[in-house]
Amino acid sequence: MRVGGVHRRTITLSDDGWAVDIIDQTRLPWQLRVLRIDSLAAAAHAIRDMQVRGAPLIGALAAYGVCLALRASASPAALEQACAELAATRPTAINLGWALARVRGAVQAVGDAGGDGAARVAAAYACAAAICEDDVATCQAIGQHGAAIFEATWRAVGRNRPLRVLTHCNAGWLATVDHGTALAPVYLAHDRGMPLHVWVDETRPRNQGMLTAWELGQHGVPHTVVADNAGGHLLQRGQVDLVIVGTDRTCANGDVCNKIGTYLKALAARDAGVPFYVALPHSSIDWTLGSGAEVPIEERAGRELREVIGRGDGGVMTHVTVVPEATAVANPAFDVTPARLITGLITERGVCEASETGLRGLYPERA
C-alpha cells in the first residue's frame, strides 16, 4: 500500500538478499522506522514484542526466521529448534503454525531427496517468498469479494451518503504483507470512487486502531478514531452501516478469535441489526478446532495495560503509567465471537455463512 505516496510492503528482502526488512510497528504512528532482521533471535523478538503483528504477517516473518536460522546451520535439528522457538512466540494466531509447517515441509522434502545444506536453505527462502506472494494474492481476492458487499450495502442505503464502516483493531496492510484483510475492501471501494467513512476503534490496550487510522490517512480514506466503548453507541444510533473485522484464528464451525473487544462489537451489531462481517485468509482457518472454546488465548504482560505510549514534549515517544503498580491487572489479548453473531465470512474464495457447512463449501478439499 501507499506510504507518503510510495508503494511498499510490510516485509521485504534486504538489499543483501538474505536478511529481511520490516516496519517497526511499535513506533507507529509517530515514526516510520525500518528494521533489519538478520537472525532467528531477531525474528522471534520482533514477533513476541509486536514489532510485527497481525496473523498473516507473523506467519511471513516466522517463515523468514527459519531461513535465517538455517543459514547458520541447515541440519534437521536446527530446523526443528527454529520452528519450536518461533512457534512459542505467539500462541493464538494460527498463521504462525501454518507458515512454519509449510517451511518445515519444504526443507524436509529437499533433505529427503538428498539435497545439501545450501539446497535446504534455498528451499526455505523459496517457500517464505511463496508464502508472502500467496498472502498478497489472497488479500487482493478478499478485497474483491468484500468490495461487492460494500457496494450492495451502499445501494441498500440509497447511495446518497458515504457508506459508514466500523472496524476494530488493525486488519490492514500493516497486519499482512500487503492490502490487508478487513481493510482490503475499504481500499478497493475507495479507489473505485465509493464515498466511505470508517469509524476506527482505538483498540486498547495497545491502541492498534491508531495503526488503522495511520494507514487510512496515508491512503486518503476519511475516518474518525473513537474510544472502544463508543462503538455500541454508534451502532445504536444508526451511524454504522456494517462492521468488518479480521481474525487471528477461525475454527471449523465458524467461531472467530480476534483482538479482545471484537465480541462486544458483534453483540452490539446484532442488537442494532447491523451486519457483522469477518475477513479471513485460508491460512487463518484452524480445521482442527471444532469451536472457539478450544482456542488458546494469549495472556500478555500487564505492562501493556498499566502504561500508554504516546508522544510527549519535544516529539519524543514516552511511556505513561495509568494503573498503579499495586493494582492487579489481567491482559487477555483475544476473545472469541460465536458464529451465530457473524453475518458472513469473507475469504479469498468468496463469502460464506459462519458455519462448518459454509467453510467446507468454499474449501471442499477439507470435506
N, C-alpha and C positions, 0 to 999 in steps of 0.2 A: 504494500500500500504506500501512500504518499507521506513523506515527512519533509516539510519545507518545500513541497512541490516535486520532490525527487522520490522515485520508487525505490523501495528497499524491502528486504525480508528480515525476519527476526533472527535468523541464523544462517550464516554463510561460511564457506571455507575461507580461511585466511589466505593472504597472498602467497604464503609458503606452500599451500596446497594440502596441508595435513592438520593444522590446528583449526579451530572454528572461532568465529566472531559472533558474539551475542550482544543484544541490547540489555544493559543492566536495568531491570525494571524497578529495582528498589530506589533508583534515583529519579524516576519519572513521577510527576510531570515537570519537575523543576530542572532536571538536567538530562540531556541525551548523552549517555556515556556508553561506548562500545568496549566490551571486554574480550580479551583473547583467552580462550580456553585451550590449554595445551597439555592437560594431563587428566587422568582418571579422577584424581583428588579434586581438581578444579571443577570438573563437570559435576561431581557429586555435591560439592559445596554450592554450586550455582543452583542446583535443583532444590537442595534442602533449605537454603536460605532465601529461596524465591527470587533470585536474580533472573531466573526464567520461571514462568508459571503458566498455567493453562495446560490441560491434559495433553493435547496433541504436541505442543512444543516441548513439554517434558520428555515425551517419548522420543522426539527427534534428537534432543541433546543427549539423552541416555544412549541412543544408538551410536552417536559420535564418541561418547565417553568410552564405549567398548573399543572403538577404533584406536583411540589414544592409548588405552591400556595395552592393546596388542602390539603397538609399536615398540613398547618396552619389552614385552615377552609375548610371543604368539602361541605359547603352549596351551594345551587343553585346561590345565589347572588355572592359568592366568585368565582364560576366558570365563571360567566358572566363578572365579573370585571377583572379577569385574562385574559380572551380571548380578551377583549376590550383593555387592556393595551398592550398586546403583538401585537395585530393587528395594533396598531398605530405606531409601531417602524419603519417599512419599508413599504411604500405604493405600491411599484411596483411589487415585487416578489410574484406571485400568490400562490406559495407553502406554504407561511405563512398562508394565509387564509384557504387553503385546509387542512393543518395539524390541525389547530385549530378547524375546523368544524368536523374533524374525532374524535378528543379527546372529544369535547363537546358532540357529539352524543353518544359516548361510555359511558360516565359518566352519561348522562341523561337517557340512557336505563337502567342502573343499578338502578338509583334512582327511575325510574318509576316502576321497578319491586320490589321495597321495600327494596333495599339494603341500608345498613347503610353507615356512613362516611368512614369506613375502606374499604368497598367494592367499593365505588366510587373511592377512591384513588388507589386501586389495579387495577381497570378498566382503569384508566388514564395511569398508568405505563405500563400495558399490551399493550395499544394502542400505546403509544410512542415507545415501543420496536418494535412493528409490523411495524410502520412507518419506523424505521431505517432499519429493515430487508428487507422491500419492496424496499427501496432505493438501497440497496446493490444488490439485485437480478435484479432490473431494470437497473442499470448501467452496470452490467455484460452482460445483454442481448443487451444493446446499443453497448457495445464493440464488441460483436459478429457480429452484423449487420454492424457496421462501419468498422470493420476489413475486411469484404468481399468487401466493396467499395475500401478500400486501396489496397487490392490485385488486384482487377480489374484495378485500376488506374496504379498500378506498372507494370502489364502486358502490359498495353497500351503504357507505355513509354519505354518498352523494357527490363526491369529487369537488365539493365546494369549499374545502378547507384542507389543511395538512393532515395526513394520517398521523395519529398520536400513538407512539410506541413506548412501552415501559420495559426496561431491561434491568438485570441485576448482575452484579459482579462485572467481570470483563471476559467476553467471549468474542473478542475482535481479533484483528491480525496479530496483536501482541500475545495472544494465547495460542496461536498456531504458527505455522511457517509463513502464511500469507492469507489475506482475505478475511479469515475468521469463520466462526460457525454462526452464532446468533446474530452477529453484525454483518455477515456477508449479504443477506437480503437487504439490509438497510443501505449498504453502499451501492448495491446494484440498482435498487429502486431509485435512490437519489441520483445516480448517474444517468438513469433513464428519464429524469425530469419530474418524478413524482415529488410533490411537496411533502416533507416529513418533519416531524418534531419528535425527538427522543427524550423521554424522562429517564435520567440516569441516577439510580440509587447510589449513594456514597459507598455502600457495602463495607461496613465495619466488620472486623477491626483493622484490616489492612488497607481499607479505602481503595479497593480495586476499581470502584466506579470512577475514580479520578483518571485511571488509565483509559477507560472508555471515553470519558469526556475529552481527554487529550487527543485520542485518535480521531474522534468525530470532528473535533476542531481542525485537525490537520487536513481532513477530507472535506471540510466545509459543510458538514451536516448540522442543521440547527438542533440545539439540545439545551437542557437545563438540568443541573445537578440538584437533587433533593435528598433530604435525610432518609435513611432507610425506612423509618416508620411513616413517611409521608405517602408511600405507595398505596396503602389501603384507602387513605383519604382521597387520593386522585381517582382511584377506581370507583369509589362510592359516589363521587361527584360527576361521574360520566366524562372524565377528562382523559381517559385512556381507551383506545380502540382495540389494542391487542397487546399481549405480553409475550416476549420471546426471551428465552434464556439458553445457556449452554448446558453441558453436563460433563462430569468427570467419570461417571460410570452409569450405564443404563443396564438394568437387569433384563433377563429374558422375558419377564412378564410385563415390561414397560415401566416399572418403577424407575425413577431418576434420582441419582445422587448428584447434588450440585452445591455450590457455595452456601454456607449457613445463611438462612433467611429466605431461601428460594421457596420453601414450603409455605411460609406465611404469605408470600405473593400469590401462590397458587390458590390458597384458601380464599384470599380476598377477591381474586379474579373470579372464582367460582360463585361467590356470593353476589358479585356485581354483574354476573352474566357476561363477562369479557373473556374471549378466547385466550387460552394459555398454551403456547407452543414451546417445544424444546427442539433445538437444532443440534444434531449429533452426527459425527462421522462413524463409519463402521468400526473403527478402532476403539471407540468408546463403549461398545456393546460387550457386556460380560455374559456370554451364553451359559456360563457355568453356575450362575446365581439365579435362583428361582424367584427371589423377591429382594426388596431393599433392606429387609430386616437382616440380611446376611452380609451387607456391605461393611467393611471395616472403616470406622470413622476416625480420621486423624485428629488427635488432640494436640494442638500446637502450644508453644510456650506461652505462659501467662504474660510475658513481657509485651507481646503484641497487643494485648487488651489494656495493660496498665499504661501504655505510652501511646502518644500520637506523634507522627513525624510531619514536620512542615518546614516552611522557610521562615527563618527569623530575621532579625535586623541584619541589614547588610547582605541579604540574599543567601545566607548560609543555612543549610539544612540542619535542623535541630530536633532533638527528642524532648518531649514534654510529658511529665508524669501526670496522669489524670486519676489514677486509682492508688490510694495509699498502699505501701508495701505490706502493712498488717492485714489488709483485706484479702480474703481468699478470692481467687478468680478461676473460672473454667473457660476454656477456649476451644470448643469443638469447631473444626474448620468446615464441616459439611453437614447437610441434612438430607433427608430422603423425601421426595414428593411422590405420593402414590399415583399409580397410573390412572386411577379414577378421576383425578383432578386435571389431567392433561388432555387438551383438545386434540393434539396431534404431534407426532414425531416427524421432524423434517430431516431426512437423510440425503445422502448423495444419490440414492436410487429413487427417491420420491418421498411422498408423505403417507404416513400410515397412522392408524389408531395406536394408542399406547397399550399394547397387549402382546402376548406371545404370538397370537394369530397374525396380528398386524405386522410384527417384525419378521416373522418367518415367511410371510407373503412377499416381502421385499428381498429376503435372503433365503431363497428356497434351498440353497446348498446346506443350510443349517437344519433343515427339517429332518 
